[in-house]
Amino acid sequence: MYDLYKSATRLMGKPSFADLVAEGRELIEDKSLEEMSDVLHTLCRLARLPSWVAWVVARPTAMKHARRMADRGCPRSVRNCKASGSACCCGGVGSH
C-alpha cells in the first residue's frame, strides 16, 4: 500500500497554502479525527517532508489515497475527480 501512496502523492503534486486553509475549514466544520488527519497530511506534504513521515503521522489519510489509487487509479475523491474532469491529476480516468 505504501507504494500506491507514494504514487498518489506524486500524482497529486505539492499542495498549496490554499489547500491547507480548505482542510482547516473542513476540520472546523467537522471536528473529526479524519479531518485532523487530512490537515496533518496536507501540512506534511506542504513542508515537503518525506512520504514516510506523512504515512506515519497521517496514516488514515495516506491509506485513503492509497486505496483510491488501487480502486480507481486516482487519489482524489470521486466527487473531486468528477468536478475537475480532465483537469484532475489523473486526467479524469478515476471519475468512473
N, C-alpha and C positions, 0 to 999 in steps of 0.2 A: 504493500500500500504506500510505503514511503516513496518509492519511485514514481508512482502515479501522482502523489502530492507534489513532488519536485517538477514533474511535467506540467501540472496545473499552475504552479506559481510562475513558471517560465511563460506559459501561455497568457496568463493574466497581466504580466508585466508589473512594473512598480506602481504601487498605489499613490494617489495624490493626497495632499493635506485635506482636500475637499472630501475624499473618501473616508478619512478618519473622522471628520466632522459629521458626515452622514451616519457612520456607525455609532458615534457618540449620541446622536439624536435618537437612534433606534434603541440604544441602551436606556436612555432617559424615559422613553415611552414604555418599554417592555420590562426593564429591570430584571432580566433573567440571566442565568449563568451562560446560556447560549449566546446572548448578546454581548456579555462580558468577554467571552472567548473571541467573538468577532472583532471587538475593539483591540484586544491584546494581539490578535493575529495581524491586524492592519498595522498596529504600532511596530511589531517586529519586522514586517516587510518594509514599512516606510523607513525604518532605521537601517535597512539593508543587512539585518542580522542573517547569519547562515540559516538555511532551511531547517536544519535540525533543531534550532532554537525555537522557532515557531511551532515545529512538530511537537516539541515537548511542552512548551508554555501554553499553547492554544490548541491542544490536541482535538477537542471536539470540532473546531472549525477546519483544521487541517484534514481530519478524516472526512468531513463533509465534502470538501473539494476533491479529495482522492476518490470517494465513492461516486461522485458525479462524473469524474473522468472515466471511471470504469464502466459506468452505466450508459453515459451518453456522449463521451468524448469532449465534454465542456465542463469547466469548473464552476461556471455561473449557474444560478438557479434557472429553471425552465422559464419562469416569468421574465427575468432579466435578459436571458438569451433571446427570447421571442421579441421583447421590446427593442433590442438592439439589432436584430436581424443579421444581415451580412456584416454589420459593423462589430458584432460580438467578437471576442478574442478567438473564438473557434470558427469564425466565418459563417456562423449560423447553422452549423451541422448539428449542434446539440439542442436545437429548439424543437425537435420532434417529440 
